Structures are given as C-alpha cells and as structure tokens.
Amino acid sequence: MYKKPTFLYLFMIMILFLIISCAVHSDKTEDYTFAWDMSVENHTGKSKDSYHTDGKHRGMSVFHWRYGKEDALNQLIKNNIEWVAIVPFMYQPTDTTKVMHARKQIGQWNERDSSYIDVVTEIHNRDMHVMLKPHLWMDKGWRSNIKMDSPEEWDTWFDSYERHMLHYAELAQYLKIDLLCIGTEFRSSIKTQPKRWDKLVADIKKIYQGKLTYAANWDGEYNNVKFWNQMDYIGIQAYFPLTNKNNPTLGEIKEGWNSHIKMLERLSKKHNKPILFSEIGYRSDASSTIEPWVWGSSLDKLTNTTSFETQNLAYEALFQQLWDKEWFAGMYFWQWHNSSEEGNEHEKMEFTPRYKPAENTLAKWYSKPLSK
C-alpha cells in the first residue's frame, strides 16, 4: 500500500531536482566574451604607489588573510590595488541592543589585533597603504537604524562604541596607518548625538595623527554629518541605484551616474573636501545596477541571472564617469576574498570581482597615474 505514494513522492523530487538543475544551468550560460589584457598587470611584487603622484585611492576591501599573505599581496599588486581596507568587526545582536560588546582595555593588543599588526606590516613592506575601517555587525537590523529609548541609553551605547574607536585609533597610530574611518552608516546616532561625535573626533585626534574619514550611506546620510570640516575625506558608501532594468548597456549605466555626480560635486564644494567612496561594489548578476546594495540570497540561482557582463560594465561606467574628477579621491571595492579560487560556484553572483572580467577592468584603470 505504500509503494504507490512512495513512488510518486520520489518522482516529484526527481522532477523538482531536474527543474532546479535546468534553472541553475541556464543561469550559468551567459553569452559574453571578454578579452583579458595581461599587459596592465603588475607582476613585480611591489606597488607602483601611484597615489603619491595623483592622490587617488586604488582601493579594495580585503578579507581572509589567513590563507597566505605573500600570495594574497601578490594578487592585489598584480591588479594595481594600492590601498587595502582592513575591516575589524564589532558586534551587537540587534539594532535595539543597549550596549555593544566592548573592549575591557584600550591600547592592549589581543590575538586579533596581533593578526592585523602582522598583515599591515606586510602591506607596508610592499609600498601599499591601509585604511582601517571598523564595522559594527548585527544578527538582526542595521546599524543605521539603531534605536534607543532615552538619552541615557544613547550615551551608554556610545560609550561602548567610543571604547572600540579609541582602541583602533591607538592601533592605527602604532602602525602608522594612513587613514582611519571613524564610523560607518550610523545615521540615527549621527542625528541624535552630534556632540558625542564631535568629542570622539577630538579624542581620536589626540591619539592618531593620520588622515580621517567617516563613511556615510549614499541615500542622504551625508547631509546629517556635522563634522565634515574635521575630516580629510567625505566618505560615501556609494551603492547608488543606476538603472531600472536588468542587463543594461554601458551608456545606460553611465547616464544613471549623472544626477549622483552633480550631487557629489556640490557636496565636495560645500565642505571643500574630496569625495572618497569608502565602499562600492556590484554583484555579478543581471540586476546589480538596480539596487547595488542588495546582498542577495541562496535563492538567487533560481530567481536571478549570473552576469559578469553587467558587473564589468558597472565597473567600466564608474571609472569613465568619475575617475578623472579632481574632487574624486578614489574608491574601495567590496569585496576581495583571499580564499577565493577560480570557479567557486558560491561566488558566481557575489560582489567579488576575482576571476571575473571586472578584475581586469579595475587593473586597467588602476594601472596608470593620472596627471595633476
């Protein structure tokens, strides 16, 4: 009596498996030909340090250093990446948590700090530069929407954040790191606690003598920041929407930048500060220029289409539209995994440009200094 239901159950599973397999297979059959140009690559093992010629940050947010620093740095240098964003993670469970997990002692290195010291030392030995960019990570919610019920709770939360940042200011000064990002996407705190941020900036400057930035989200947070005059760069998390369609052309993506460029130029002139894209990136799927900030999910292989072409055109449009602007200081792409291997299935649609045409495109644009 069980044979027939069991057979039907197995048959349905087989049909579902075939449907999924066909969907995933069709997703991988992008018809896109790209001519890789190895002549733009740097195989010397030392950075060209074009930054000292034109002041542009040729940056990348880099993770997974435990996979071998020597080869990792060779791969970055090969692609003319000169600035590395090191991203220590702070943690709190949700955007209503009253106090984040805070350090007990400021200026005393733990095991994780020691690993950063090792990495930064090796980066400097290759004539490269570092931005230290601590991030607050949560299991639920977004740091931009942190909520507290009273001024006292806000102060308690900020006390814990301040301990982290003063510690990282000590680390940045110890390592002679070139750039410290004092915060990333803290809209609600920026609006609610302007005096606390002013004091934090002043206290950091007592410790750290390098350059400073703050990373404001693309959607208007930069208008709430009152301390731009104390920063060296206006940092923007630059996930601007550029198109309203999948598989856009290069021209359509470039056109999508026009209004954003006008706003950025006005912002730079208003504060007399250069604009730095503290983070920018595009997934390698056909819809990545519509909502570039979207991370995607495990269902993407069924609902989205892999498109190395769209990612690459987004990179090309970005460089064509912004790279030679005098007020534009450069960018840090999101993101580069030292653990990546060619053909990694789980990275097909992710932000990383590694082993994709976008890698060669950024290497091309990063390869030569601009004349001032």
C-alpha positions in Angstrom: 0.0 0.0 0.0 3.0 2.3 0.5 4.6 1.6 -2.9 2.5 4.0 -5.0 2.8 7.1 -2.6 6.5 6.4 -2.2 7.0 6.2 -6.0 5.0 9.4 -6.5 7.0 11.2 -3.8 10.3 10.2 -5.3 9.1 11.0 -8.8 8.1 14.6 -7.7 11.5 15.0 -6.0 13.2 14.0 -9.2 11.1 16.4 -11.3 11.9 19.2 -8.9 15.6 18.4 -9.0 15.6 18.5 -12.8 13.8 21.8 -12.8 16.2 23.4 -10.4 19.2 21.9 -12.3 17.9 23.3 -15.6 17.3 26.7 -14.0 20.8 26.8 -12.5 22.4 25.6 -15.7 20.6 28.2 -17.8 21.7 30.8 -15.3 25.4 30.0 -16.0 25.3 30.1 -19.8 25.9 33.8 -20.2 26.9 34.7 -23.7 29.7 37.2 -23.0 33.2 37.3 -24.5 35.8 39.4 -22.7 39.4 39.9 -23.9 41.7 39.7 -20.9 44.6 42.2 -21.1 47.6 40.9 -19.1 49.7 43.9 -20.2 48.1 46.1 -17.5 49.1 43.7 -14.7 51.9 44.3 -12.3 54.0 41.2 -11.6 56.9 42.9 -9.8 55.6 42.2 -6.3 55.9 45.9 -5.4 53.2 48.5 -5.6 53.7 51.3 -8.1 52.4 53.7 -5.5 50.7 55.9 -8.0 48.8 57.5 -5.0 51.8 59.8 -4.4 51.5 61.0 -8.0 47.8 61.7 -8.3 46.3 61.2 -4.8 43.8 58.5 -5.9 42.9 55.7 -3.6 43.1 52.5 -5.7 41.4 50.5 -3.0 39.8 47.2 -2.1 38.2 45.8 1.0 40.1 42.6 1.6 39.2 39.6 3.8 40.5 36.1 4.8 44.2 36.9 5.4 44.8 33.5 7.0 45.1 32.0 3.5 48.6 33.2 2.9 49.7 36.9 3.0 52.5 36.6 0.4 50.4 35.2 -2.4 47.4 37.4 -1.4 49.5 40.6 -1.7 51.0 39.5 -5.0 47.5 39.1 -6.3 46.4 42.5 -5.1 49.6 44.1 -6.5 49.1 42.3 -9.8 45.8 44.2 -10.2 47.4 47.5 -9.2 45.5 47.7 -6.0 47.5 50.1 -3.7 45.1 50.7 -0.8 43.7 47.9 1.4 40.7 48.4 3.7 41.3 46.3 6.8 37.9 45.7 8.4 37.8 44.7 12.1 34.3 43.7 13.2 32.5 44.9 16.3 29.3 43.2 17.4 25.9 43.7 18.9 22.9 41.3 18.4 20.3 43.8 17.1 19.7 47.5 16.4 18.0 47.8 19.8 20.8 46.4 21.8 21.6 48.9 24.6 25.4 48.3 24.6 27.7 46.6 22.1 30.3 44.0 23.2 33.0 46.4 24.3 36.7 46.0 25.0 37.9 45.9 28.6 41.2 47.6 27.9 42.1 50.2 25.3 45.5 50.0 23.6 46.4 46.5 24.7 46.5 44.1 21.7 44.6 40.9 21.7 45.1 38.0 19.4 43.0 39.5 16.6 44.9 42.8 16.9 48.2 40.9 16.5 47.0 39.4 13.3 46.1 42.9 12.0 49.6 44.1 13.0 51.2 41.3 11.1 49.1 42.0 8.0 49.5 45.7 8.0 53.3 45.4 8.4 53.4 43.1 5.3 51.2 45.6 3.4 53.5 48.5 4.2 56.6 46.4 3.2 55.1 46.2 -0.3 54.8 50.1 -0.5 51.0 49.8 -0.1 48.6 51.8 2.1 45.9 50.9 4.6 42.5 52.3 5.6 41.4 50.9 9.0 37.6 50.7 8.8 35.9 49.1 11.8 32.4 47.8 11.1 29.6 47.1 13.5 27.9 43.8 12.7 24.5 42.6 13.8 22.5 39.5 13.5 19.3 41.5 13.1 18.7 45.0 11.9 21.0 47.6 10.5 23.5 49.9 12.3 22.0 52.9 10.5 18.7 52.3 12.3 19.9 51.9 15.9 17.1 52.8 18.3 17.3 53.8 22.0 14.6 54.8 24.4 16.3 57.7 26.2 19.4 60.0 26.1 20.9 57.9 28.8 20.6 54.7 26.8 22.1 56.5 23.8 25.1 57.6 26.0 25.6 54.1 27.3 25.6 52.7 23.8 28.0 55.4 22.5 30.4 54.8 25.5 30.9 51.2 24.3 31.4 52.4 20.7 33.8 55.0 21.8 36.0 52.4 23.6 36.3 50.5 20.4 37.2 53.5 18.3 39.8 54.9 20.7 41.4 51.4 20.8 41.6 51.4 17.0 43.0 54.9 17.0 45.8 53.6 19.2 46.3 50.7 16.8 46.3 53.0 13.8 48.8 55.3 15.4 51.1 52.4 16.4 51.1 51.0 12.9 51.3 54.4 11.2 48.2 53.6 9.2 47.4 56.2 6.6 43.6 56.5 7.0 41.2 55.8 9.8 37.5 55.6 9.2 35.8 56.6 12.4 32.3 55.2 11.7 30.2 53.5 9.0 26.5 54.2 8.4 25.4 55.4 11.8 22.6 57.6 10.6 20.4 57.5 13.8 23.4 58.1 16.1 24.8 60.9 13.9 21.4 62.7 14.1 20.8 62.1 17.8 24.3 62.5 19.2 26.2 65.3 17.3 28.1 66.4 20.5 29.3 62.9 21.2 30.6 62.6 17.7 32.4 65.9 18.0 34.0 64.8 21.2 35.0 61.4 19.7 36.7 63.2 16.7 38.6 65.4 19.1 39.7 62.5 21.3 40.8 60.4 18.3 42.9 63.3 17.1 44.7 63.4 20.4 45.8 59.8 19.7 46.1 59.4 16.0 48.0 61.7 13.6 46.9 60.3 10.3 44.0 61.1 8.0 40.4 60.6 8.9 37.1 59.9 7.2 33.6 58.9 8.0 31.6 56.5 5.8 28.1 57.9 5.2 25.4 56.0 3.4 24.6 57.0 -0.2 20.9 57.8 0.5 21.4 61.2 2.1 23.1 60.5 5.4 26.0 62.7 4.4 23.7 65.7 4.9 23.4 64.9 8.6 27.1 64.8 9.3 28.2 68.0 11.1 31.9 67.2 11.4 33.0 67.0 7.7 35.3 70.0 8.4 37.2 67.8 10.8 37.7 65.0 8.2 40.2 64.7 5.4 37.7 63.0 3.1 33.9 62.8 2.8 33.4 59.1 2.8 30.4 57.7 0.9 29.1 54.1 0.8 28.4 54.6 -2.9 25.7 52.0 -3.7 23.7 54.4 -5.8 20.9 53.0 -7.9 21.9 53.5 -11.6 19.3 51.7 -13.8 15.8 50.3 -13.6 16.4 47.3 -15.8 18.4 44.1 -16.0 21.3 43.8 -18.4 21.8 47.5 -19.0 24.1 48.9 -21.6 27.3 50.8 -20.8 25.6 54.0 -21.9 22.6 53.4 -19.7 24.7 52.8 -16.6 26.8 56.0 -17.3 23.6 58.0 -17.7 22.5 56.7 -14.3 25.5 58.4 -12.7 24.7 61.9 -13.9 22.5 63.1 -11.1 24.6 61.5 -8.5 27.8 63.1 -9.8 26.1 66.6 -9.7 25.2 66.0 -6.0 28.7 64.7 -5.1 30.3 67.7 -6.7 28.1 70.1 -4.8 28.8 68.2 -1.6 32.6 68.4 -2.2 32.4 72.2 -2.9 30.2 72.9 0.1 32.7 71.4 2.5 35.8 71.9 0.5 36.7 68.3 0.9 37.4 65.5 -1.7 34.9 62.7 -2.0 36.1 59.1 -1.3 34.0 56.1 -2.0 34.7 54.2 1.2 32.8 51.3 -0.2 31.3 50.5 -3.6 30.6 47.3 -5.5 28.3 45.4 -7.8 27.2 41.8 -7.8 27.8 39.7 -10.9 24.1 39.3 -11.7 21.9 41.0 -14.3 20.1 43.2 -11.8 23.1 44.5 -9.9 22.8 48.2 -11.1 19.1 48.4 -9.9 19.7 48.1 -6.2 23.5 47.6 -5.8 23.3 47.4 -2.0 21.3 44.2 -2.0 23.4 41.2 -0.9 21.3 38.5 -2.5 20.2 35.2 -1.1 20.6 31.4 -1.6 17.6 31.6 -3.9 19.4 33.8 -6.4 20.4 30.9 -8.6 16.7 30.4 -9.3 15.4 34.0 -9.5 18.4 35.9 -10.8 20.7 35.6 -13.8 24.5 35.5 -13.5 26.0 38.3 -15.5 29.7 39.0 -15.4 29.0 41.5 -18.2 26.7 43.7 -16.1 29.2 43.7 -13.3 32.0 44.6 -15.6 30.0 47.3 -17.4 29.2 48.8 -14.0 32.9 49.0 -13.2 33.7 50.5 -16.5 31.0 53.1 -16.2 32.1 54.1 -12.8 35.7 54.7 -13.9 34.7 56.5 -17.1 32.3 58.9 -15.2 34.3 59.6 -12.1 38.0 58.6 -12.2 39.4 61.8 -13.6 37.3 64.2 -11.5 39.5 66.5 -9.5 37.3 66.3 -6.4 37.1 62.5 -6.5 39.7 60.8 -4.3 39.1 57.2 -5.3 37.3 54.1 -4.1 37.3 50.8 -2.2 35.6 48.0 -3.9 33.6 45.5 -2.0 34.9 42.8 -1.7 38.0 40.6 -2.3 38.4 37.2 -0.6 42.0 35.9 -0.4 40.3 32.5 0.0 38.7 32.6 -3.5 39.5 30.0 -6.1 38.8 30.2 -9.7 35.4 28.6 -10.5 34.0 29.0 -7.0 30.3 28.3 -7.5 29.1 30.2 -4.4 30.9 33.4 -5.6 29.4 33.4 -9.1 26.9 36.1 -8.2 28.7 37.7 -5.3 30.3 41.2 -5.2 33.9 39.9 -5.6 35.5 40.8 -8.9 38.1 38.0 -8.6 38.5 35.8 -11.7 35.8 37.8 -13.4 36.2 40.5 -16.2 35.7 43.2 -13.6 39.1 42.2 -12.1 40.9 43.1 -15.3 38.9 46.3 -15.8 39.9 47.7 -12.4 43.5 46.6 -13.0 43.4 48.6 -16.3 42.1 51.7 -14.7 44.3 51.4 -11.6 47.4 50.8 -13.7 48.5 54.3 -14.6 48.8 57.5 -12.6 46.7 60.5 -13.7 48.4 63.8 -14.4 47.5 66.5 -12.0 
